[in-house]
């Protein structure tokens, strides 16, 4: 009888710790995505007004990735840049402007 109770308690403990590990992992990915978005928007601030970032929720092994879009500062239109976020240094850089029409990312009017 006592052996069954030990197994039951061990099983309950396993599920409780697995659930909290998954929750903290989910929270960590949300925090990562928020940091990528903030850093990419900051990196694009010099060239894009009202920048928006769409973040790849996981990225690659070493980098976070995002598409940053918005209106070019001092001009009309809509531009898109790829942003790369270094997971180790936590710094972000944006690439050159991509042809938004070719990417078919223009907002509907």
Backbone bond lengths (Angstrom), bond angles and torsions (degrees), N, CA, C in turn:
res aa  C-N    CA-C-N  psi(-1)  N-CA   C-N-CA  omega(-1)  CA-C   N-CA-C  phi
1 X - - - 1.436 - - 1.525 111.29 -
2 X 1.322 115.32 -44.25 1.457 119.37 -178.83 1.532 110.46 -66.60
3 X 1.325 117.32 -34.82 1.455 121.55 177.69 1.523 110.87 -62.30
4 X 1.314 116.81 -40.84 1.462 120.87 178.27 1.524 111.06 -64.31
5 X 1.329 116.57 -39.16 1.462 120.03 177.44 1.520 111.03 -64.37
6 X 1.314 117.06 -40.24 1.466 120.97 178.97 1.523 109.70 -63.15
7 X 1.319 116.70 -44.16 1.471 120.23 178.30 1.527 110.68 -62.40
8 X 1.318 115.94 -43.18 1.461 120.33 179.38 1.529 110.55 -61.35
9 X 1.325 117.19 -47.76 1.462 120.93 179.60 1.528 111.58 -63.91
10 X 1.309 116.54 -38.88 1.468 120.38 178.18 1.522 110.64 -64.32
11 X 1.325 116.93 -41.53 1.463 120.88 178.76 1.526 110.78 -64.92
12 X 1.319 116.48 -44.48 1.470 120.31 178.52 1.526 110.60 -61.80
13 X 1.311 116.77 -44.17 1.460 121.18 178.88 1.524 111.20 -61.67
14 X 1.324 116.93 -41.08 1.462 121.55 178.79 1.525 110.45 -60.20
15 X 1.318 116.93 -47.90 1.460 119.90 -179.90 1.525 112.33 -66.49
16 X 1.303 117.38 -36.33 1.465 120.25 178.70 1.520 111.16 -65.72
17 X 1.318 117.84 -43.90 1.464 120.11 -179.14 1.516 111.07 -72.43
18 X 1.326 118.01 -35.00 1.466 120.37 177.92 1.519 110.06 -65.43
19 X 1.314 117.29 -40.35 1.460 120.80 178.96 1.509 112.32 -63.78
20 X 1.327 117.44 -41.96 1.464 119.67 179.40 1.516 111.14 -70.61
21 X 1.328 117.70 -32.44 1.468 120.36 176.83 1.519 110.20 -66.38
22 X 1.326 117.16 -41.87 1.457 119.98 178.12 1.518 110.91 -65.62
23 X 1.310 117.16 -39.93 1.458 120.63 179.73 1.518 111.12 -64.56
24 X 1.330 117.47 -44.36 1.461 119.53 179.93 1.519 110.48 -67.82
25 X 1.322 117.29 -34.10 1.451 120.37 177.45 1.528 109.77 -65.74
26 X 1.328 117.20 -43.25 1.453 121.73 177.96 1.527 110.18 -62.08
27 X 1.323 116.89 -42.41 1.463 121.00 177.29 1.525 111.01 -63.19
28 X 1.323 116.60 -39.08 1.468 120.67 179.66 1.526 110.75 -64.37
29 X 1.340 117.83 -40.49 1.468 120.15 179.24 1.524 110.67 -68.03
30 X 1.322 117.26 -37.13 1.472 120.18 177.01 1.524 110.48 -64.75
31 X 1.322 116.48 -41.22 1.463 121.26 178.01 1.529 110.34 -64.70
32 X 1.331 116.46 -41.25 1.462 121.53 177.74 1.529 110.08 -60.22
33 X 1.333 117.55 -49.18 1.463 121.33 -178.88 1.528 111.12 -61.74
34 X 1.319 117.44 -39.47 1.465 121.13 178.61 1.524 110.81 -65.02
35 X 1.331 117.38 -39.03 1.464 121.06 179.00 1.524 110.51 -68.02
36 X 1.341 117.16 -42.48 1.470 120.67 177.49 1.523 109.41 -60.04
37 X 1.329 117.16 -46.73 1.464 120.57 -179.58 1.527 111.14 -59.62
38 X 1.315 117.26 -47.51 1.468 121.10 -178.55 1.522 111.46 -62.90
39 X 1.323 117.14 -46.31 1.469 120.65 -177.82 1.529 111.19 -68.19
40 X 1.335 117.76 -37.35 1.463 120.38 179.29 1.525 111.14 -69.49
41 X 1.316 117.00 -40.39 1.468 119.61 176.72 1.523 110.38 -63.96
42 X 1.322 116.54 -38.25 1.464 121.17 178.10 1.530 110.19 -65.97
43 X 1.335 117.28 -42.26 1.467 120.85 179.79 1.523 111.54 -64.67
44 X 1.326 117.36 -30.66 1.460 121.69 -178.33 1.525 112.93 -90.10
45 X 1.314 117.99 -6.70 1.468 121.76 -173.63 1.524 113.19 -57.97
46 X 1.314 118.36 -29.82 1.455 120.63 -179.49 1.515 113.97 -72.19
47 X 1.330 117.46 -22.72 1.457 119.69 -175.96 1.525 114.46 -120.85
48 X 1.331 117.80 -15.94 1.466 120.38 -177.46 1.527 109.80 -125.16
49 X 1.335 115.19 126.70 1.467 120.27 174.89 1.526 108.47 -85.49
50 X 1.305 116.80 139.11 1.472 121.71 178.53 1.528 111.88 52.65
51 X 1.316 115.89 50.30 1.469 120.71 -177.29 1.520 111.65 -65.33
52 X 1.315 115.41 142.71 1.462 123.44 172.45 1.518 107.13 -118.45
53 X 1.308 116.12 145.91 1.466 120.16 178.43 1.522 109.51 -126.51
54 X 1.326 115.33 131.00 1.462 121.69 172.98 1.518 105.59 -107.77
55 X 1.334 116.37 115.44 1.462 122.26 -170.66 1.522 111.15 -99.11
56 X 1.338 115.51 133.62 1.465 120.90 167.35 1.524 104.71 -66.53
57 X 1.327 119.77 120.58 1.463 120.69 -170.54 1.527 115.60 -61.73
58 X 1.322 118.33 -21.04 1.463 120.60 -178.60 1.525 111.71 -120.24
59 X 1.322 117.82 -37.70 1.460 121.19 -177.72 1.516 111.42 79.36
60 X 1.319 115.86 -156.92 1.464 120.96 177.44 1.529 108.38 -102.73
61 X 1.311 116.12 -172.52 1.467 119.79 -178.44 1.531 112.12 -61.19
62 X 1.331 117.07 -35.07 1.463 120.27 -174.55 1.529 114.29 -116.39
63 X 1.333 117.24 -12.79 1.461 119.72 -172.38 1.523 112.42 -133.41
64 X 1.323 114.96 146.72 1.450 122.06 167.22 1.517 106.79 -92.95
65 X 1.314 117.32 147.98 1.460 121.70 -175.50 1.521 110.08 -130.06
66 X 1.328 115.48 144.24 1.462 119.71 177.96 1.521 109.59 -153.64
67 X 1.319 115.84 153.68 1.457 122.19 168.42 1.518 106.36 -101.04
68 X 1.323 115.89 127.17 1.461 121.33 179.82 1.521 107.19 -110.97
69 X 1.319 116.34 125.77 1.455 121.23 -177.34 1.520 109.99 -128.59
70 X 1.331 114.73 159.18 1.456 119.77 176.42 1.513 111.52 161.42
71 X 1.313 115.22 -171.76 1.459 122.45 179.87 1.521 108.82 -87.50
72 X 1.346 117.45 131.09 1.465 118.19 178.13 1.528 110.37 -64.96
73 X 1.326 116.31 139.30 1.468 120.15 -179.47 1.523 109.77 -62.49
74 X 1.317 115.47 130.90 1.454 121.17 176.91 1.515 114.24 75.36
75 X 1.320 118.48 13.19 1.463 120.87 -178.93 1.524 109.46 -146.89
76 X 1.307 114.45 168.06 1.460 120.41 174.49 1.516 108.52 -96.06
77 X 1.294 116.13 165.26 1.456 120.24 176.78 1.513 112.01 113.85
78 X 1.306 114.46 -160.84 1.458 122.40 -174.83 1.519 107.13 -148.73
79 X 1.321 117.35 128.24 1.465 120.84 -178.32 1.527 110.65 -123.79
80 X 1.325 114.90 157.21 1.464 122.35 178.02 1.517 108.85 -133.01
81 X 1.324 116.05 137.78 1.461 122.56 175.49 1.524 107.97 -131.69
82 X 1.320 116.44 150.13 1.460 120.69 170.28 1.518 106.68 -90.29
83 X 1.311 116.02 135.49 1.458 121.62 177.42 1.522 108.75 -113.26
84 X 1.323 115.37 135.44 1.466 121.82 177.81 1.526 107.54 -118.07
85 X 1.328 115.61 127.01 1.462 123.70 -177.20 1.523 107.71 -114.40
86 X 1.319 116.79 119.83 1.464 121.33 179.65 1.525 109.00 -78.74
87 X 1.330 116.92 117.62 1.468 121.02 -176.83 1.527 112.21 -64.90
88 X 1.335 117.12 -27.74 1.462 119.67 -178.43 1.530 111.43 -80.39
89 X 1.335 116.89 -51.83 1.469 119.82 -176.97 1.528 112.85 -84.61
90 X 1.329 116.76 -17.06 1.463 123.94 -177.82 1.531 112.26 63.96
91 X 1.330 116.11 27.40 1.455 121.84 175.71 1.519 109.85 -102.99
92 X 1.335 116.67 154.60 1.461 121.44 -178.99 1.517 110.42 -126.37
93 X 1.329 115.55 147.19 1.462 122.49 175.63 1.515 108.22 -135.07
94 X 1.347 115.82 147.25 1.456 119.01 175.43 1.521 109.23 -108.56
95 X 1.326 115.04 148.83 1.457 121.36 177.36 1.516 110.21 -86.65
96 X 1.318 115.45 -174.67 1.459 119.99 179.74 1.529 110.18 -71.66
97 X 1.321 114.93 167.27 1.458 121.00 -177.55 1.527 110.81 -66.38
98 X 1.324 115.58 133.74 1.461 121.47 176.25 1.522 109.21 -99.32
99 X 1.320 116.43 151.73 1.457 121.07 178.62 1.528 109.03 -71.84
100 X 1.311 116.15 104.04 1.456 121.84 -174.62 1.522 111.86 -63.65
101 X 1.328 117.88 -35.08 1.468 119.69 178.87 1.522 110.86 -65.03
102 X 1.325 117.62 -40.15 1.461 120.90 177.96 1.522 110.65 -63.91
103 X 1.323 116.93 -37.32 1.461 121.33 179.20 1.525 112.25 -74.89
104 X 1.335 116.75 -13.40 1.461 122.67 -178.64 1.530 110.90 59.97
105 X 1.334 116.13 45.17 1.458 121.55 -178.86 1.523 113.33 -109.70
106 X 1.320 117.10 8.55 1.455 118.80 -178.54 1.524 110.24 -67.02
107 X 1.328 116.69 136.96 1.467 118.44 178.09 1.520 110.29 -68.32
108 X 1.323 115.53 149.60 1.459 119.29 177.58 1.513 108.95 -72.90
109 X 1.308 115.62 140.24 1.469 120.28 -176.88 1.497 111.35 -90.09
